[in-house]
Amino acid sequence: DLRCYSVLRQAKDQDPKGEFIRRYIPELRELPGESALEPWKIPASSQLRSVVDQYPSRIVDEAKTSKASKTIISTYQQWFQAGGGRGGEEPPPLDVLLASKASAAAAA
């Protein structure tokens, strides 16, 4: 089972009220409670939206990057477990491995 570090989960575990965020990120000081942890979820109709609009959009979508990372790592793990790399060869490009994985799944 692969795990990816989640900044959001750590924030919710360690700072559930958003106190650290509000202290060190002045643009988010006016956001109440845990809404400071996920400002992108504040609806456009909210009075707080003007506060959020001062803050840059998030760069990383953790769910998407976690899924992509797990796919990449598990694909290369499967290649190695199937005997790849034993002769010292470099692993094939990811797109090649994913294509062969997809064709094998379709054949099954």
N, CA, C and O atoms as CSV, one atom per row, in Angstrom:
chain,resi,resn,atom,element,x,y,z
A,1,ASP,N,N,0.847,-1.181,0.000
A,1,ASP,CA,C,0.000,0.000,0.000
A,1,ASP,C,C,0.889,1.240,0.000
A,1,ASP,O,O,1.735,1.407,0.879
A,2,LEU,N,N,0.694,2.097,-0.980
A,2,LEU,CA,C,1.495,3.307,-1.081
A,2,LEU,C,C,0.801,4.460,-0.367
A,2,LEU,O,O,-0.422,4.599,-0.417
A,3,ARG,N,N,1.591,5.266,0.284
A,3,ARG,CA,C,1.049,6.449,0.952
A,3,ARG,C,C,1.756,7.681,0.423
A,3,ARG,O,O,2.959,7.663,0.159
A,4,CYS,N,N,1.003,8.731,0.275
A,4,CYS,CA,C,1.567,10.016,-0.127
A,4,CYS,C,C,1.319,11.016,0.994
A,4,CYS,O,O,0.235,11.065,1.574
A,5,TYR,N,N,2.317,11.792,1.281
A,5,TYR,CA,C,2.192,12.821,2.311
A,5,TYR,C,C,1.112,13.811,1.904
A,5,TYR,O,O,1.083,14.263,0.759
A,6,SER,N,N,0.243,14.145,2.811
A,6,SER,CA,C,-0.820,15.097,2.540
A,6,SER,C,C,-0.651,16.316,3.438
A,6,SER,O,O,-0.789,16.234,4.658
A,7,VAL,N,N,-0.351,17.439,2.812
A,7,VAL,CA,C,-0.207,18.680,3.554
A,7,VAL,C,C,-1.537,19.036,4.217
A,7,VAL,O,O,-1.571,19.476,5.366
A,8,LEU,N,N,-2.619,18.841,3.486
A,8,LEU,CA,C,-3.936,19.173,4.020
A,8,LEU,C,C,-4.299,18.293,5.217
A,8,LEU,O,O,-4.808,18.781,6.226
A,9,ARG,N,N,-4.038,17.016,5.095
A,9,ARG,CA,C,-4.342,16.123,6.224
A,9,ARG,C,C,-3.511,16.490,7.450
A,9,ARG,O,O,-4.021,16.495,8.571
A,10,GLN,N,N,-2.238,16.795,7.239
A,10,GLN,CA,C,-1.388,17.208,8.357
A,10,GLN,C,C,-1.921,18.486,8.988
A,10,GLN,O,O,-1.951,18.622,10.211
A,11,ALA,N,N,-2.339,19.420,8.143
A,11,ALA,CA,C,-2.893,20.673,8.671
A,11,ALA,C,C,-4.143,20.404,9.495
A,11,ALA,O,O,-4.319,20.980,10.568
A,12,LYS,N,N,-5.015,19.525,8.993
A,12,LYS,CA,C,-6.243,19.212,9.726
A,12,LYS,C,C,-5.946,18.492,11.045
A,12,LYS,O,O,-6.633,18.712,12.043
A,13,ASP,N,N,-4.932,17.641,11.046
A,13,ASP,CA,C,-4.554,16.920,12.261
A,13,ASP,C,C,-3.864,17.833,13.282
A,13,ASP,O,O,-4.161,17.784,14.475
A,14,GLN,N,N,-2.940,18.663,12.792
A,14,GLN,CA,C,-2.094,19.448,13.683
A,14,GLN,C,C,-2.635,20.849,13.981
A,14,GLN,O,O,-2.297,21.441,15.006
A,15,ASP,N,N,-3.462,21.370,13.098
A,15,ASP,CA,C,-3.963,22.747,13.239
A,15,ASP,C,C,-5.416,22.816,12.787
A,15,ASP,O,O,-5.740,23.570,11.870
A,16,PRO,N,N,-6.298,22.036,13.420
A,16,PRO,CA,C,-7.677,21.930,12.937
A,16,PRO,C,C,-8.452,23.242,12.925
A,16,PRO,O,O,-9.422,23.378,12.179
A,17,LYS,N,N,-8.045,24.194,13.729
A,17,LYS,CA,C,-8.737,25.485,13.763
A,17,LYS,C,C,-8.113,26.521,12.822
A,17,LYS,O,O,-8.627,27.632,12.698
A,18,GLY,N,N,-7.014,26.165,12.164
A,18,GLY,CA,C,-6.373,27.082,11.220
A,18,GLY,C,C,-5.604,28.220,11.860
A,18,GLY,O,O,-5.343,29.232,11.210
A,19,GLU,N,N,-5.237,28.073,13.125
A,19,GLU,CA,C,-4.546,29.150,13.831
A,19,GLU,C,C,-3.167,29.458,13.242
A,19,GLU,O,O,-2.797,30.622,13.089
A,20,PHE,N,N,-2.415,28.414,12.915
A,20,PHE,CA,C,-1.080,28.594,12.328
A,20,PHE,C,C,-1.195,29.308,10.982
A,20,PHE,O,O,-0.439,30.237,10.701
A,21,ILE,N,N,-2.134,28.875,10.161
A,21,ILE,CA,C,-2.329,29.482,8.841
A,21,ILE,C,C,-2.643,30.969,8.980
A,21,ILE,O,O,-2.030,31.806,8.317
A,22,ARG,N,N,-3.595,31.287,9.840
A,22,ARG,CA,C,-3.974,32.691,10.014
A,22,ARG,C,C,-2.829,33.528,10.588
A,22,ARG,O,O,-2.705,34.713,10.282
A,23,ARG,N,N,-2.011,32.914,11.408
A,23,ARG,CA,C,-0.900,33.662,12.004
A,23,ARG,C,C,0.165,34.024,10.969
A,23,ARG,O,O,0.707,35.129,10.996
A,24,TYR,N,N,0.466,33.096,10.055
A,24,TYR,CA,C,1.583,33.301,9.133
A,24,TYR,C,C,1.186,33.654,7.703
A,24,TYR,O,O,2.048,33.964,6.881
A,25,ILE,N,N,-0.090,33.609,7.404
A,25,ILE,CA,C,-0.537,33.987,6.056
A,25,ILE,C,C,-1.563,35.112,6.206
A,25,ILE,O,O,-2.753,34.865,6.396
A,26,PRO,N,N,-1.078,36.344,6.116
A,26,PRO,CA,C,-1.934,37.485,6.389
A,26,PRO,C,C,-3.183,37.557,5.504
A,26,PRO,O,O,-4.224,38.049,5.940
A,27,GLU,N,N,-3.082,37.070,4.270
A,27,GLU,CA,C,-4.240,37.138,3.363
A,27,GLU,C,C,-5.417,36.304,3.866
A,27,GLU,O,O,-6.563,36.555,3.495
A,28,LEU,N,N,-5.131,35.316,4.708
A,28,LEU,CA,C,-6.187,34.408,5.166
A,28,LEU,C,C,-6.603,34.663,6.624
A,28,LEU,O,O,-7.375,33.885,7.185
A,29,ARG,N,N,-6.114,35.715,7.226
A,29,ARG,CA,C,-6.401,35.986,8.644
A,29,ARG,C,C,-7.880,36.134,8.950
A,29,ARG,O,O,-8.325,35.786,10.043
A,30,GLU,N,N,-8.643,36.644,8.002
A,30,GLU,CA,C,-10.061,36.901,8.258
A,30,GLU,C,C,-10.940,35.660,8.112
A,30,GLU,O,O,-12.123,35.698,8.451
A,31,LEU,N,N,-10.381,34.577,7.617
A,31,LEU,CA,C,-11.184,33.373,7.424
A,31,LEU,C,C,-11.392,32.670,8.764
A,31,LEU,O,O,-10.435,32.464,9.510
A,32,PRO,N,N,-12.620,32.308,9.070
A,32,PRO,CA,C,-12.886,31.657,10.348
A,32,PRO,C,C,-12.540,30.165,10.342
A,32,PRO,O,O,-12.607,29.497,9.311
A,33,GLY,N,N,-12.171,29.668,11.519
A,33,GLY,CA,C,-11.982,28.237,11.732
A,33,GLY,C,C,-11.180,27.530,10.661
A,33,GLY,O,O,-10.202,28.056,10.129
A,34,GLU,N,N,-11.628,26.311,10.359
A,34,GLU,CA,C,-10.884,25.474,9.414
A,34,GLU,C,C,-11.002,25.933,7.966
A,34,GLU,O,O,-10.330,25.376,7.097
A,35,SER,N,N,-11.829,26.925,7.681
A,35,SER,CA,C,-11.925,27.407,6.295
A,35,SER,C,C,-10.587,27.980,5.830
A,35,SER,O,O,-10.343,28.062,4.626
A,36,ALA,N,N,-9.720,28.376,6.757
A,36,ALA,CA,C,-8.387,28.859,6.394
A,36,ALA,C,C,-7.528,27.738,5.814
A,36,ALA,O,O,-6.555,28.007,5.109
A,37,LEU,N,N,-7.881,26.479,6.104
A,37,LEU,CA,C,-7.109,25.342,5.598
A,37,LEU,C,C,-7.436,25.025,4.147
A,37,LEU,O,O,-6.596,24.502,3.416
A,38,GLU,N,N,-8.659,25.341,3.730
A,38,GLU,CA,C,-9.091,25.052,2.357
A,38,GLU,C,C,-9.841,26.259,1.785
A,38,GLU,O,O,-11.041,26.179,1.523
A,39,PRO,N,N,-9.142,27.360,1.594
A,39,PRO,CA,C,-9.831,28.572,1.144
A,39,PRO,C,C,-10.472,28.443,-0.236
A,39,PRO,O,O,-11.417,29.167,-0.548
A,40,TRP,N,N,-9.971,27.537,-1.057
A,40,TRP,CA,C,-10.533,27.352,-2.400
A,40,TRP,C,C,-11.948,26.788,-2.359
A,40,TRP,O,O,-12.659,26.831,-3.363
A,41,LYS,N,N,-12.362,26.264,-1.221
A,41,LYS,CA,C,-13.705,25.697,-1.099
A,41,LYS,C,C,-14.765,26.730,-0.704
A,41,LYS,O,O,-15.955,26.417,-0.661
A,42,ILE,N,N,-14.334,27.945,-0.419
A,42,ILE,CA,C,-15.300,28.979,-0.040
A,42,ILE,C,C,-16.093,29.356,-1.292
A,42,ILE,O,O,-15.504,29.711,-2.313
A,43,PRO,N,N,-17.410,29.283,-1.221
A,43,PRO,CA,C,-18.239,29.550,-2.403
A,43,PRO,C,C,-18.100,30.992,-2.913
A,43,PRO,O,O,-17.826,31.918,-2.149
A,44,ALA,N,N,-18.294,31.147,-4.195
A,44,ALA,CA,C,-18.207,32.475,-4.816
A,44,ALA,C,C,-19.239,33.429,-4.226
A,44,ALA,O,O,-19.028,34.642,-4.213
A,45,SER,N,N,-20.341,32.895,-3.744
A,45,SER,CA,C,-21.411,33.731,-3.186
A,45,SER,C,C,-21.115,34.206,-1.759
A,45,SER,O,O,-21.827,35.065,-1.238
A,46,SER,N,N,-20.093,33.668,-1.136
A,46,SER,CA,C,-19.771,34.005,0.254
A,46,SER,C,C,-19.168,35.407,0.351
A,46,SER,O,O,-18.469,35.867,-0.551
A,47,GLN,N,N,-19.457,36.063,1.461
A,47,GLN,CA,C,-18.861,37.379,1.722
A,47,GLN,C,C,-17.345,37.270,1.894
A,47,GLN,O,O,-16.626,38.253,1.715
A,48,LEU,N,N,-16.868,36.091,2.238
A,48,LEU,CA,C,-15.434,35.873,2.444
A,48,LEU,C,C,-14.669,35.693,1.132
A,48,LEU,O,O,-13.439,35.634,1.130
A,49,ARG,N,N,-15.391,35.607,0.029
A,49,ARG,CA,C,-14.732,35.355,-1.260
A,49,ARG,C,C,-13.737,36.453,-1.601
A,49,ARG,O,O,-12.705,36.179,-2.214
A,50,SER,N,N,-14.026,37.684,-1.218
A,50,SER,CA,C,-13.093,38.779,-1.524
A,50,SER,C,C,-11.773,38.591,-0.789
A,50,SER,O,O,-10.720,38.990,-1.286
A,51,VAL,N,N,-11.825,37.985,0.390
A,51,VAL,CA,C,-10.604,37.685,1.139
A,51,VAL,C,C,-9.807,36.612,0.398
A,51,VAL,O,O,-8.593,36.735,0.231
A,52,VAL,N,N,-10.490,35.573,-0.039
A,52,VAL,CA,C,-9.837,34.459,-0.727
A,52,VAL,C,C,-9.234,34.916,-2.051
A,52,VAL,O,O,-8.171,34.435,-2.446
A,53,ASP,N,N,-9.892,35.824,-2.728
A,53,ASP,CA,C,-9.400,36.284,-4.028
A,53,ASP,C,C,-8.070,37.030,-3.935
A,53,ASP,O,O,-7.394,37.215,-4.947
A,54,GLN,N,N,-7.687,37.460,-2.732
A,54,GLN,CA,C,-6.384,38.110,-2.536
A,54,GLN,C,C,-5.250,37.086,-2.495
A,54,GLN,O,O,-4.079,37.431,-2.649
A,55,TYR,N,N,-5.613,35.847,-2.290
A,55,TYR,CA,C,-4.637,34.771,-2.115
A,55,TYR,C,C,-4.487,34.012,-3.424
A,55,TYR,O,O,-5.489,33.767,-4.097
A,56,PRO,N,N,-3.261,33.625,-3.816
A,56,PRO,CA,C,-3.077,32.909,-5.085
A,56,PRO,C,C,-3.832,31.571,-5.111
A,56,PRO,O,O,-4.060,30.946,-4.076
A,57,SER,N,N,-4.202,31.165,-6.295
A,57,SER,CA,C,-4.850,29.858,-6.464
A,57,SER,C,C,-3.889,28.767,-6.043
A,57,SER,O,O,-2.671,28.939,-6.100
A,58,ARG,N,N,-4.441,27.653,-5.623
A,58,ARG,CA,C,-3.561,26.562,-5.206
A,58,ARG,C,C,-2.818,26.004,-6.418
A,58,ARG,O,O,-3.328,26.000,-7.539
A,59,ILE,N,N,-1.638,25.550,-6.166
A,59,ILE,CA,C,-0.763,25.057,-7.225
A,59,ILE,C,C,-0.947,23.565,-7.428
A,59,ILE,O,O,-0.913,23.083,-8.560
A,60,VAL,N,N,-1.141,22.833,-6.346
A,60,VAL,CA,C,-1.197,21.373,-6.391
A,60,VAL,C,C,-2.560,20.888,-5.908
A,60,VAL,O,O,-3.046,21.300,-4.855
A,61,ASP,N,N,-3.156,20.014,-6.689
A,61,ASP,CA,C,-4.366,19.317,-6.255
A,61,ASP,C,C,-3.877,17.994,-5.684
A,61,ASP,O,O,-3.468,17.101,-6.426
A,62,GLU,N,N,-3.921,17.873,-4.362
A,62,GLU,CA,C,-3.345,16.697,-3.699
A,62,GLU,C,C,-3.955,15.383,-4.166
A,62,GLU,O,O,-3.239,14.392,-4.312
A,63,ALA,N,N,-5.247,15.356,-4.400
A,63,ALA,CA,C,-5.889,14.103,-4.823
A,63,ALA,C,C,-5.349,13.654,-6.179
A,63,ALA,O,O,-5.059,12.474,-6.374
A,64,LYS,N,N,-5.216,14.585,-7.107
A,64,LYS,CA,C,-4.715,14.234,-8.445
A,64,LYS,C,C,-3.246,13.829,-8.406
A,64,LYS,O,O,-2.858,12.835,-9.020
A,65,THR,N,N,-2.423,14.602,-7.681
A,65,THR,CA,C,-1.000,14.272,-7.657
A,65,THR,C,C,-0.738,12.987,-6.888
A,65,THR,O,O,0.172,12.233,-7.233
A,66,SER,N,N,-1.524,12.733,-5.852
A,66,SER,CA,C,-1.379,11.484,-5.106
A,66,SER,C,C,-1.701,10.294,-6.008
A,66,SER,O,O,-0.972,9.302,-6.020
A,67,LYS,N,N,-2.783,10.395,-6.755
A,67,LYS,CA,C,-3.169,9.308,-7.646
A,67,LYS,C,C,-2.105,9.088,-8.717
A,67,LYS,O,O,-1.735,7.949,-9.003
A,68,ALA,N,N,-1.614,10.172,-9.308
A,68,ALA,CA,C,-0.579,10.059,-10.341
A,68,ALA,C,C,0.700,9.449,-9.777
A,68,ALA,O,O,1.311,8.587,-10.409
A,69,SER,N,N,1.104,9.893,-8.596
A,69,SER,CA,C,2.322,9.357,-7.967
A,69,SER,C,C,2.193,7.869,-7.690
A,69,SER,O,O,3.115,7.098,-7.955
A,70,LYS,N,N,1.046,7.469,-7.157
A,70,LYS,CA,C,0.826,6.053,-6.862
A,70,LYS,C,C,0.839,5.215,-8.129
A,70,LYS,O,O,1.360,4.100,-8.133
A,71,THR,N,N,0.269,5.744,-9.204
A,71,THR,CA,C,0.269,5.027,-10.478
A,71,THR,C,C,1.691,4.825,-10.987
A,71,THR,O,O,2.058,3.728,-11.409
A,72,ILE,N,N,2.479,5.876,-10.944
A,72,ILE,CA,C,3.860,5.806,-11.433
A,72,ILE,C,C,4.678,4.830,-10.599
A,72,ILE,O,O,5.358,3.960,-11.143
A,73,ILE,N,N,4.613,4.972,-9.297
A,73,ILE,CA,C,5.419,4.115,-8.420
A,73,ILE,C,C,5.007,2.659,-8.552
A,73,ILE,O,O,5.865,1.783,-8.662
A,74,SER,N,N,3.701,2.385,-8.544
A,74,SER,CA,C,3.261,0.987,-8.629
A,74,SER,C,C,3.595,0.378,-9.991
A,74,SER,O,O,3.891,-0.813,-10.080
A,75,THR,N,N,3.548,1.182,-11.042
A,75,THR,CA,C,3.896,0.672,-12.374
A,75,THR,C,C,5.357,0.243,-12.422
A,75,THR,O,O,5.674,-0.836,-12.924
A,76,TYR,N,N,6.240,1.076,-11.906
A,76,TYR,CA,C,7.657,0.705,-11.890
A,76,TYR,C,C,7.933,-0.436,-10.910
A,76,TYR,O,O,8.802,-1.267,-11.173
A,77,GLN,N,N,7.220,-0.494,-9.799
A,77,GLN,CA,C,7.379,-1.625,-8.884
A,77,GLN,C,C,6.984,-2.934,-9.565
A,77,GLN,O,O,7.680,-3.941,-9.435
A,78,GLN,N,N,5.883,-2.915,-10.280
A,78,GLN,CA,C,5.433,-4.126,-10.987
A,78,GLN,C,C,6.442,-4.536,-12.051
A,78,GLN,O,O,6.694,-5.727,-12.237
A,79,TRP,N,N,7.019,-3.568,-12.747
A,79,TRP,CA,C,8.030,-3.871,-13.765
A,79,TRP,C,C,9.227,-4.564,-13.108
A,79,TRP,O,O,9.736,-5.561,-13.619
A,80,PHE,N,N,9.665,-4.024,-11.973
A,80,PHE,CA,C,10.814,-4.607,-11.288
A,80,PHE,C,C,10.478,-5.992,-10.738
A,80,PHE,O,O,11.286,-6.914,-10.855
A,81,GLN,N,N,9.302,-6.146,-10.143
A,81,GLN,CA,C,8.906,-7.432,-9.573
A,81,GLN,C,C,8.744,-8.507,-10.651
A,81,GLN,O,O,8.866,-9.700,-10.376
A,82,ALA,N,N,8.468,-8.068,-11.873
A,82,ALA,CA,C,8.346,-9.019,-12.985
A,82,ALA,C,C,9.708,-9.373,-13.574
A,82,ALA,O,O,9.784,-10.102,-14.563
A,83,GLY,N,N,10.778,-8.865,-12.979
A,83,GLY,CA,C,12.114,-9.227,-13.437
A,83,GLY,C,C,12.832,-8.122,-14.176
A,83,GLY,O,O,13.980,-8.302,-14.581
A,84,GLY,N,N,12.189,-6.986,-14.362
A,84,GLY,CA,C,12.841,-5.870,-15.040
A,84,GLY,C,C,13.996,-5.333,-14.222
A,84,GLY,O,O,13.937,-5.297,-12.993
A,85,GLY,N,N,15.038,-4.920,-14.902
A,85,GLY,CA,C,16.178,-4.319,-14.229
A,85,GLY,C,C,17.181,-5.294,-13.661
A,85,GLY,O,O,18.237,-4.875,-13.188
A,86,ARG,N,N,16.889,-6.577,-13.692
A,86,ARG,CA,C,17.809,-7.559,-13.115
A,86,ARG,C,C,19.136,-7.630,-13.873
A,86,ARG,O,O,20.180,-7.925,-13.292
A,87,GLY,N,N,19.078,-7.358,-15.170
A,87,GLY,CA,C,20.304,-7.383,-15.966
A,87,GLY,C,C,20.978,-6.032,-16.028
A,87,GLY,O,O,21.919,-5.835,-16.797
A,88,GLY,N,N,20.502,-5.102,-15.219
A,88,GLY,CA,C,21.109,-3.770,-15.186
A,88,GLY,C,C,20.503,-2.803,-16.183
A,88,GLY,O,O,20.940,-1.656,-16.282
A,89,GLU,N,N,19.481,-3.264,-16.936
A,89,GLU,CA,C,18.894,-2.357,-17.926
A,89,GLU,C,C,18.060,-1.264,-17.261
A,89,GLU,O,O,17.523,-1.438,-16.167
A,90,GLU,N,N,17.973,-0.157,-17.946
A,90,GLU,CA,C,17.166,0.965,-17.478
A,90,GLU,C,C,15.689,0.628,-17.681
A,90,GLU,O,O,15.345,-0.083,-18.625
A,91,PRO,N,N,14.828,1.120,-16.824
A,91,PRO,CA,C,13.401,0.873,-17.040
A,91,PRO,C,C,12.910,1.613,-18.277
A,91,PRO,O,O,13.443,2.664,-18.632
A,92,PRO,N,N,11.900,1.063,-18.927
A,92,PRO,CA,C,11.349,1.754,-20.088
A,92,PRO,C,C,10.628,3.031,-19.667
A,92,PRO,O,O,10.305,3.203,-18.492
A,93,PRO,N,N,10.374,3.924,-20.618
A,93,PRO,CA,C,9.614,5.137,-20.291
A,93,PRO,C,C,8.240,4.773,-19.714
A,93,PRO,O,O,7.677,3.727,-20.037
A,94,LEU,N,N,7.728,5.626,-18.884
A,94,LEU,CA,C,6.462,5.368,-18.203
A,94,LEU,C,C,5.326,5.122,-19.196
A,94,LEU,O,O,4.514,4.222,-18.986
A,95,ASP,N,N,5.256,5.903,-20.268
A,95,ASP,CA,C,4.156,5.719,-21.223
A,95,ASP,C,C,4.182,4.327,-21.851
A,95,ASP,O,O,3.130,3.760,-22.148
A,96,VAL,N,N,5.363,3.783,-22.052
A,96,VAL,CA,C,5.486,2.429,-22.606
A,96,VAL,C,C,4.962,1.407,-21.591
A,96,VAL,O,O,4.201,0.507,-21.944
A,97,LEU,N,N,5.373,1.555,-20.338
A,97,LEU,CA,C,4.901,0.632,-19.304
A,97,LEU,C,C,3.390,0.719,-19.122
A,97,LEU,O,O,2.720,-0.305,-18.989
A,98,LEU,N,N,2.850,1.939,-19.115
A,98,LEU,CA,C,1.407,2.099,-18.936
A,98,LEU,C,C,0.628,1.515,-20.106
A,98,LEU,O,O,-0.435,0.925,-19.916
A,99,ALA,N,N,1.160,1.679,-21.327
A,99,ALA,CA,C,0.494,1.126,-22.506
A,99,ALA,C,C,0.471,-0.404,-22.443
A,99,ALA,O,O,-0.547,-1.020,-22.758
A,100,SER,N,N,1.579,-1.015,-22.041
A,100,SER,CA,C,1.608,-2.471,-21.963
A,100,SER,C,C,0.713,-2.969,-20.821
A,100,SER,O,O,0.096,-4.029,-20.929
A,101,LYS,N,N,0.647,-2.208,-19.738
A,101,LYS,CA,C,-0.216,-2.553,-18.622
A,101,LYS,C,C,-1.692,-2.487,-19.061
A,101,LYS,O,O,-2.489,-3.353,-18.702
A,102,ALA,N,N,-2.038,-1.466,-19.830
A,102,ALA,CA,C,-3.411,-1.290,-20.301
A,102,ALA,C,C,-3.798,-2.390,-21.284
A,102,ALA,O,O,-4.919,-2.897,-21.243
A,103,SER,N,N,-2.873,-2.758,-22.165
A,103,SER,CA,C,-3.187,-3.823,-23.135
A,103,SER,C,C,-3.305,-5.169,-22.439
A,103,SER,O,O,-4.117,-6.002,-22.843
A,104,ALA,N,N,-2.513,-5.395,-21.407
A,104,ALA,CA,C,-2.611,-6.645,-20.648
A,104,ALA,C,C,-3.947,-6.700,-19.901
A,104,ALA,O,O,-4.563,-7.763,-19.815
A,105,ALA,N,N,-4.386,-5.592,-19.375
A,105,ALA,CA,C,-5.665,-5.550,-18.652
A,105,ALA,C,C,-6.829,-5.759,-19.617
A,105,ALA,O,O,-7.813,-6.415,-19.278
A,106,ALA,N,N,-6.712,-5.198,-20.819
A,106,ALA,CA,C,-7.773,-5.356,-21.811
A,106,ALA,C,C,-7.861,-6.795,-22.294
A,106,ALA,O,O,-8.948,-7.283,-22.603
A,107,ALA,N,N,-6.725,-7.475,-22.361
A,107,ALA,CA,C,-6.708,-8.865,-22.821
A,107,ALA,C,C,-7.256,-9.820,-21.763
A,107,ALA,O,O,-7.704,-10.920,-22.084
A,108,ALA,N,N,-7.218,-9.401,-20.522
A,108,ALA,CA,C,-7.663,-10.283,-19.434
A,108,ALA,C,C,-9.170,-10.356,-19.295
A,108,ALA,O,O,-9.676,-11.060,-18.421
